[in-house]
Amino acid sequence: MSHGADSLKSILFALGANTAIAVAKLVAALITGSGAMLAESIHSFADAGNQTLLILGLKRARTAPSEDYPLGYGKAIYFWSFIVAIILFSLGGLFSLYEGWHKLQHPEPLSYPLVAIGVLVFAMVAEGISLWGCLREVNKVRAGRSYWRWFRQSRQSELLVVFGEDLAALLGLAFALLAIVVTLITGNPAYDAVGTLVIGALLLLIAILIGNEVRELLIGQSADPLERARMLDWLQQRPEVEQVFNLLTMQMGADLMVAVKARMVATGSEAGLIRAINEVEAGFRQQFQGVRWLFFEPDNQD
């Protein structure tokens, strides 16, 4: 992909991890007869479904432009990412809060806690592998920024979603494991309920953060600030360009739309001006591979 990070790899890592976790929870539910574990299995299968939606979004985003959609379907991935954020909010956060509140009102002793601990440890390992795969791609484009700053500035919604999901899942599993261990030590099932509530609140927070970032992309954001700064610097160093008046960018999924308004160095003829613009455009496209649409307006004032 033009961004330098392969989002599909991260999605496939997450899909494999969530599928394996879902199967492990389902087997545990069948062995123990635990309704809670069965609910957790359904939850993990839903997470795997989220990754399937992201893959669908990436495929849809590659659809060729048409008369009705002259700038292509790149933003389709933002729509599907937003849907995933809503699913994470509802099936993840709200369901966990409900489950935790229900456990507080009707506390029950843990069934087969050692089986639950074994499944949680396996899930943590699987989610850790998924997060490792995601971070490997994130680090390709982070450019020295903190993870929080990258999260706020990234234009790859699918990578944001996988990163947020993996982080929330790993932290949630850690809280769940801690809650079960404390419950076993104290014999008080309220700790398990509190752990579930904490997990629900965590999932809601992550879902809201992801949803907010994707919402801004749906509205229409510029290129990554670091990428835009590199574009402006490149244009200002070109011998054909005397002054850059304006540089507008729009992220369209994996592709970029760029509009430049600049004063060109005098060539003495119309043909010379056209040739200079064509040379700048060719060099710009070669330097910035993600640019699919480039509009160049020569002018003598802003």
Kinemage of the C-alpha trace (Angstrom):
@kinemage 1
@onewidth
@group {chain A} dominant
@subgroup {mainchain}
@vectorlist {calphas} color= white
{ca met a 1} P 0.000 0.000 0.000
{ca ser a 2} L 1.055 3.557 -0.536
{ca his a 3} L 1.220 4.283 3.162
{ca gly a 4} L 4.159 1.918 3.669
{ca ala a 5} L 2.268 -0.269 6.162
{ca asp a 6} L 0.441 -3.389 5.004
{ca ser a 7} L -2.905 -3.129 6.785
{ca leu a 8} L -4.073 -6.451 5.355
{ca lys a 9} L -1.319 -8.303 7.216
{ca ser a 10} L -2.443 -6.759 10.499
{ca ile a 11} L -6.065 -7.665 9.787
{ca leu a 12} L -5.138 -11.265 8.963
{ca phe a 13} L -3.113 -11.535 12.189
{ca ala a 14} L -6.146 -10.303 14.148
{ca leu a 15} L -8.537 -12.568 12.227
{ca gly a 16} L -6.413 -15.627 12.948
{ca ala a 17} L -6.059 -14.735 16.634
{ca asn a 18} L -9.763 -14.027 17.185
{ca thr a 19} L -10.823 -17.193 15.355
{ca ala a 20} L -8.450 -19.325 17.439
{ca ile a 21} L -9.658 -17.661 20.649
{ca ala a 22} L -13.305 -18.119 19.680
{ca val a 23} L -12.781 -21.842 18.988
{ca ala a 24} L -10.914 -22.292 22.297
{ca lys a 25} L -13.740 -20.600 24.211
{ca leu a 26} L -16.344 -22.680 22.378
{ca val a 27} L -14.537 -25.931 23.263
{ca ala a 28} L -14.280 -24.786 26.879
{ca ala a 29} L -17.997 -23.948 26.890
{ca leu a 30} L -18.883 -27.406 25.557
{ca ile a 31} L -16.661 -29.100 28.151
{ca thr a 32} L -17.837 -27.076 31.131
{ca gly a 33} L -21.374 -26.294 30.058
{ca ser a 34} L -20.707 -22.670 31.033
{ca gly a 35} L -23.145 -20.170 29.566
{ca ala a 36} L -20.734 -17.315 30.293
{ca met a 37} L -17.968 -19.023 28.338
{ca leu a 38} L -20.395 -19.632 25.468
{ca ala a 39} L -21.240 -15.921 25.479
{ca glu a 40} L -17.523 -15.124 25.399
{ca ser a 41} L -17.142 -17.470 22.424
{ca ile a 42} L -19.886 -15.621 20.545
{ca his a 43} L -18.165 -12.343 21.423
{ca ser a 44} L -14.854 -13.579 19.943
{ca phe a 45} L -16.580 -14.841 16.794
{ca ala a 46} L -18.078 -11.337 16.462
{ca asp a 47} L -14.554 -9.893 16.731
{ca ala a 48} L -13.447 -12.197 13.911
{ca gly a 49} L -16.435 -10.931 11.939
{ca asn a 50} L -15.112 -7.389 12.427
{ca gln a 51} L -11.892 -8.313 10.662
{ca thr a 52} L -13.917 -9.844 7.831
{ca leu a 53} L -15.754 -6.530 7.435
{ca leu a 54} L -12.420 -4.681 7.242
{ca ile a 55} L -11.211 -7.040 4.521
{ca leu a 56} L -14.485 -6.397 2.667
{ca gly a 57} L -13.887 -2.657 3.076
{ca leu a 58} L -10.360 -2.894 1.657
{ca lys a 59} L -11.665 -4.855 -1.338
{ca arg a 60} L -14.482 -2.367 -1.923
{ca ala a 61} L -12.047 0.547 -1.673
{ca arg a 62} L -10.081 -0.823 -4.645
{ca thr a 63} L -13.103 -0.600 -6.963
{ca ala a 64} L -12.255 1.466 -10.039
{ca pro a 65} L -13.709 5.003 -10.340
{ca ser a 66} L -16.980 5.356 -12.233
{ca glu a 67} L -19.066 8.185 -13.663
{ca asp a 68} L -21.024 8.409 -10.413
{ca tyr a 69} L -17.884 8.101 -8.272
{ca pro a 70} L -15.140 9.858 -10.268
{ca leu a 71} L -12.767 9.918 -7.272
{ca gly a 72} L -13.171 6.211 -6.665
{ca tyr a 73} L -14.355 4.212 -3.676
{ca gly a 74} L -11.353 4.695 -1.394
{ca lys a 75} L -13.454 6.072 1.458
{ca ala a 76} L -15.419 2.803 1.616
{ca ile a 77} L -12.848 1.511 4.108
{ca tyr a 78} L -13.786 4.392 6.437
{ca phe a 79} L -17.434 3.350 6.376
{ca trp a 80} L -16.664 -0.263 7.270
{ca ser a 81} L -14.197 0.846 9.938
{ca phe a 82} L -16.954 2.973 11.482
{ca ile a 83} L -19.315 -0.014 11.439
{ca val a 84} L -16.674 -2.068 13.271
{ca ala a 85} L -16.327 0.700 15.877
{ca ile a 86} L -20.103 0.598 16.442
{ca ile a 87} L -20.035 -3.193 16.814
{ca leu a 88} L -17.145 -2.911 19.271
{ca phe a 89} L -19.147 -0.305 21.214
{ca ser a 90} L -22.380 -2.320 21.327
{ca leu a 91} L -21.456 -6.020 21.344
{ca gly a 92} L -18.208 -5.371 23.186
{ca gly a 93} L -18.586 -2.516 25.641
{ca leu a 94} L -22.315 -2.445 26.343
{ca phe a 95} L -22.605 -6.237 26.546
{ca ser a 96} L -19.701 -6.419 29.015
{ca leu a 97} L -21.217 -3.675 31.169
{ca tyr a 98} L -24.536 -5.518 31.194
{ca glu a 99} L -22.822 -8.802 32.069
{ca gly a 100} L -20.847 -7.154 34.869
{ca trp a 101} L -23.919 -5.449 36.339
{ca his a 102} L -25.854 -8.713 36.139
{ca lys a 103} L -23.064 -10.530 38.022
{ca leu a 104} L -23.081 -7.867 40.720
{ca gln a 105} L -26.834 -8.194 41.202
{ca his a 106} L -26.805 -12.004 41.043
{ca pro a 107} L -23.337 -13.220 42.133
{ca glu a 108} L -22.504 -16.817 41.299
{ca pro a 109} L -19.446 -18.898 42.163
{ca leu a 110} L -17.024 -19.485 39.300
{ca ser a 111} L -17.480 -22.701 37.328
{ca tyr a 112} L -14.319 -24.564 36.301
{ca pro a 113} L -12.005 -21.612 37.055
{ca leu a 114} L -8.876 -23.489 35.961
{ca val a 115} L -10.407 -24.040 32.516
{ca ala a 116} L -11.249 -20.334 32.339
{ca ile a 117} L -7.697 -19.394 33.341
{ca gly a 118} L -6.249 -21.735 30.714
{ca val a 119} L -8.438 -20.225 27.989
{ca leu a 120} L -7.532 -16.689 29.090
{ca val a 121} L -3.788 -17.444 29.035
{ca phe a 122} L -4.115 -18.924 25.543
{ca ala a 123} L -6.147 -15.903 24.437
{ca met a 124} L -3.505 -13.512 25.806
{ca val a 125} L -0.789 -15.297 23.835
{ca ala a 126} L -2.886 -15.207 20.648
{ca glu a 127} L -3.799 -11.536 21.106
{ca gly a 128} L -0.165 -10.741 21.892
{ca ile a 129} L 0.879 -12.250 18.561
{ca ser a 130} L -1.836 -10.259 16.807
{ca leu a 131} L -0.740 -7.021 18.502
{ca trp a 132} L 2.889 -7.765 17.606
{ca gly a 133} L 1.902 -8.125 13.948
{ca cys a 134} L -0.040 -4.867 14.090
{ca leu a 135} L 2.775 -2.932 15.805
{ca arg a 136} L 5.223 -4.192 13.198
{ca glu a 137} L 3.161 -2.446 10.513
{ca val a 138} L 2.480 0.640 12.639
{ca asn a 139} L 6.194 1.138 13.265
{ca lys a 140} L 6.779 1.333 9.509
{ca val a 141} L 4.810 4.589 9.337
{ca arg a 142} L 5.032 5.973 12.867
{ca ala a 143} L 8.152 7.993 11.965
{ca gly a 144} L 9.296 8.463 15.553
{ca arg a 145} L 5.932 9.714 16.779
{ca ser a 146} L 4.404 8.400 19.992
{ca tyr a 147} L 1.707 5.785 19.512
{ca trp a 148} L -0.902 8.262 20.736
{ca arg a 149} L 0.238 10.937 18.259
{ca trp a 150} L 0.297 8.376 15.449
{ca phe a 151} L -3.212 7.257 16.439
{ca arg a 152} L -4.455 10.854 16.229
{ca gln a 153} L -2.718 11.607 12.921
{ca ser a 154} L -2.894 8.325 11.011
{ca arg a 155} L -5.085 8.151 7.916
{ca gln a 156} L -5.291 4.328 7.800
{ca ser a 157} L -8.595 3.653 9.532
{ca glu a 158} L -8.278 -0.125 9.202
{ca leu a 159} L -4.911 -0.079 10.971
{ca leu a 160} L -6.349 2.170 13.682
{ca val a 161} L -9.199 -0.280 14.240
{ca val a 162} L -6.951 -3.345 14.475
{ca phe a 163} L -4.530 -1.519 16.794
{ca gly a 164} L -7.364 -0.368 19.070
{ca glu a 165} L -9.085 -3.763 19.076
{ca asp a 166} L -5.895 -5.679 19.836
{ca leu a 167} L -4.872 -3.295 22.608
{ca ala a 168} L -8.342 -3.358 24.189
{ca ala a 169} L -8.537 -7.147 23.911
{ca leu a 170} L -5.139 -7.715 25.509
{ca leu a 171} L -5.815 -5.291 28.367
{ca gly a 172} L -9.294 -6.772 28.800
{ca leu a 173} L -7.926 -10.303 29.024
{ca ala a 174} L -5.379 -9.159 31.604
{ca phe a 175} L -8.161 -7.602 33.710
{ca ala a 176} L -10.267 -10.750 33.333
{ca leu a 177} L -7.393 -12.977 34.443
{ca leu a 178} L -6.664 -10.727 37.423
{ca ala a 179} L -10.353 -10.676 38.408
{ca ile a 180} L -10.612 -14.488 38.290
{ca val a 181} L -7.426 -14.975 40.317
{ca val a 182} L -8.569 -12.486 42.983
{ca thr a 183} L -11.981 -14.159 43.053
{ca leu a 184} L -10.346 -17.566 43.610
{ca ile a 185} L -8.143 -16.181 46.404
{ca thr a 186} L -10.924 -14.313 48.234
{ca gly a 187} L -13.877 -16.500 47.315
{ca asn a 188} L -15.837 -13.322 46.530
{ca pro a 189} L -17.461 -13.418 43.032
{ca ala a 190} L -17.962 -9.637 43.163
{ca tyr a 191} L -14.374 -9.194 41.986
{ca asp a 192} L -15.201 -11.087 38.791
{ca ala a 193} L -18.177 -8.780 38.228
{ca val a 194} L -16.062 -5.677 38.827
{ca gly a 195} L -13.474 -6.983 36.352
{ca thr a 196} L -16.191 -7.403 33.738
{ca leu a 197} L -17.373 -3.831 34.345
{ca val a 198} L -13.821 -2.526 33.923
{ca ile a 199} L -13.483 -4.447 30.657
{ca gly a 200} L -16.776 -2.968 29.427
{ca ala a 201} L -15.658 0.568 30.254
{ca leu a 202} L -12.328 -0.054 28.502
{ca leu a 203} L -14.030 -1.328 25.353
{ca leu a 204} L -16.391 1.651 25.323
{ca leu a 205} L -13.464 4.069 25.618
{ca ile a 206} L -11.516 2.407 22.795
{ca ala a 207} L -14.620 2.240 20.593
{ca ile a 208} L -15.332 5.947 21.118
{ca leu a 209} L -11.720 6.904 20.335
{ca ile a 210} L -11.722 4.799 17.166
{ca gly a 211} L -15.142 6.056 16.123
{ca asn a 212} L -14.071 9.677 16.537
{ca glu a 213} L -10.963 9.208 14.387
{ca val a 214} L -12.887 7.394 11.649
{ca arg a 215} L -15.642 10.034 11.757
{ca glu a 216} L -13.068 12.709 10.920
{ca leu a 217} L -11.797 10.627 8.005
{ca leu a 218} L -15.351 10.178 6.713
{ca ile a 219} L -15.888 13.938 6.815
{ca gly a 220} L -12.667 14.446 4.870
{ca gln a 221} L -9.156 14.856 6.243
{ca ser a 222} L -5.952 15.969 4.579
{ca ala a 223} L -2.921 13.749 4.137
{ca asp a 224} L -0.892 12.706 7.147
{ca pro a 225} L 0.680 15.955 8.487
{ca leu a 226} L 4.204 14.565 8.054
{ca glu a 227} L 3.446 13.551 4.465
{ca arg a 228} L 1.937 16.955 3.676
{ca ala a 229} L 4.998 18.704 5.106
{ca arg a 230} L 7.256 16.592 2.883
{ca met a 231} L 5.137 17.482 -0.143
{ca leu a 232} L 5.358 21.202 0.579
{ca asp a 233} L 9.115 21.018 1.133
{ca trp a 234} L 9.588 19.105 -2.136
{ca leu a 235} L 7.571 21.638 -4.131
{ca gln a 236} L 9.445 24.594 -2.651
{ca gln a 237} L 12.763 23.062 -3.673
{ca arg a 238} L 11.790 22.533 -7.310
{ca pro a 239} L 13.605 24.955 -9.677
{ca glu a 240} L 10.436 25.367 -11.765
{ca val a 241} L 8.421 26.644 -8.775
{ca glu a 242} L 8.987 30.193 -7.556
{ca gln a 243} L 6.382 30.223 -4.754
{ca val a 244} L 3.752 27.810 -3.448
{ca phe a 245} L 0.537 29.658 -2.622
{ca asn a 246} L -1.553 26.722 -1.477
{ca leu a 247} L -1.368 22.973 -1.105
{ca leu a 248} L -4.631 21.103 -0.554
{ca thr a 249} L -4.719 17.365 0.111
{ca met a 250} L -7.541 14.916 0.707
{ca gln a 251} L -7.095 11.348 1.932
{ca met a 252} L -9.251 8.912 -0.042
{ca gly a 253} L -8.531 5.583 1.605
{ca ala a 254} L -5.170 4.396 0.318
{ca asp a 255} L -5.050 7.167 -2.299
{ca leu a 256} L -4.497 10.910 -2.148
{ca met a 257} L -5.992 13.815 -4.029
{ca val a 258} L -3.631 16.818 -4.231
{ca ala a 259} L -4.244 20.342 -5.549
{ca val a 260} L -1.377 22.826 -5.904
{ca lys a 261} L -1.548 26.562 -6.578
{ca ala a 262} L 1.844 28.104 -7.277
{ca arg a 263} L 3.738 30.849 -9.081
{ca met a 264} L 6.022 29.268 -11.678
{ca val a 265} L 9.419 30.542 -12.732
{ca ala a 266} L 9.019 32.519 -15.964
{ca thr a 267} L 9.786 30.487 -19.081
{ca gly a 268} L 8.950 33.093 -21.710
{ca ser a 269} L 6.332 30.999 -23.482
{ca glu a 270} L 3.113 29.111 -22.938
{ca ala a 271} L 4.720 25.884 -24.135
{ca gly a 272} L 7.555 26.346 -21.646
{ca leu a 273} L 5.079 26.849 -18.786
{ca ile a 274} L 3.152 23.714 -19.723
{ca arg a 275} L 6.377 21.737 -19.978
{ca ala a 276} L 7.528 22.953 -16.547
{ca ile a 277} L 4.191 22.011 -14.938
{ca asn a 278} L 4.285 18.563 -16.554
{ca glu a 279} L 7.806 17.989 -15.239
{ca val a 280} L 6.795 18.994 -11.712
{ca glu a 281} L 3.736 16.748 -11.829
{ca ala a 282} L 5.742 13.780 -13.098
{ca gly a 283} L 8.375 14.260 -10.404
{ca phe a 284} L 5.703 14.704 -7.726
{ca arg a 285} L 3.956 11.462 -8.634
{ca gln a 286} L 7.254 9.609 -8.659
{ca gln a 287} L 8.199 10.985 -5.244
{ca phe a 288} L 4.793 10.419 -3.619
{ca gln a 289} L 3.463 7.097 -4.823
{ca gly a 290} L 0.084 7.397 -3.075
{ca val a 291} L -1.024 10.408 -5.139
{ca arg a 292} L -3.761 9.320 -7.544
{ca trp a 293} L -5.227 12.706 -8.474
{ca leu a 294} L -3.020 15.775 -8.946
{ca phe a 295} L -4.327 19.193 -9.974
{ca phe a 296} L -1.811 21.977 -10.627
{ca glu a 297} L -2.882 25.625 -10.996
{ca pro a 298} L -0.254 28.187 -12.020
{ca asp a 299} L -0.998 31.734 -10.841
{ca asn a 300} L 0.719 35.000 -9.907
{ca gln a 301} L -1.150 35.532 -6.622
{ca asp a 302} L -3.000 33.605 -3.973
